[in-house]
Each structure stands twice: as structure tokens, then as C-alpha cells.
């Protein structure tokens, strides 16, 4: 069995092949690890919404991602979770599919720096 990183498993699960060559984007300085992480997580949320039959408007996936990943917005987080449940998406499962910096670094083959 071939090893696939958590990032690659999420790309496969959510059919995110159109995200492009992440290693190239990082190596050329086009995107930082943080930007790649946000790009993928927003794409995961959007794909979950589309898979549930939704047609998210521009920015909707981004805001929902921000709300479910951060306890800073408790009311909005609660509303986002409720909305996901209403459309048939398990918000806890979606939240557990989100990627962390370490996952991106592992996928890109760069050593994790806890100070970053």
C-alpha cells in the first residue's frame, strides 16, 4: 500500500485536483504554508456544501470555514454548525477533515518549525 499524506487523502476525498501543484506554489513563493492551508480548508468546506446540493455564493465557504475552525465566533460557529446539519453535512466530521499547518508541511516535505 502506498503512503498518502493527510492532505492527499483530503484532496482525493473532496475531489480537489484543481488546487494545482501545491509544492510548486510553495517552492516558487507563490503561496505560503498558511495560504495553502487556508486554500485547501476553504475548498474542503465548499466541496462539502456542493456535495450536499448547495451552491455556495462567493465567500460563503470562506466564512463558514472561519466560523467552524475558530471558537472566537461562538454564535456564528453555532449557526454554521446548524446550517451544515440542515443541509445534511456532519459539521463535526467536516471540522475533523480540516487541515493543520503540520499536515501541509508534511505533504510539502518540509520540516515542521514549531516557532512559525
Secondary structure as UniProt FT lines:
FT   HELIX           6..13
FT   TURN            14..15
FT   HELIX           17..19
FT   HELIX           22..27
FT   TURN            28..29
FT   HELIX           33..51
FT   TURN            52..53
FT   TURN            58..59
FT   HELIX           60..69
FT   HELIX           71..73
FT   HELIX           74..87
FT   HELIX           91..97
FT   HELIX           101..108
FT   TURN            114..115
//
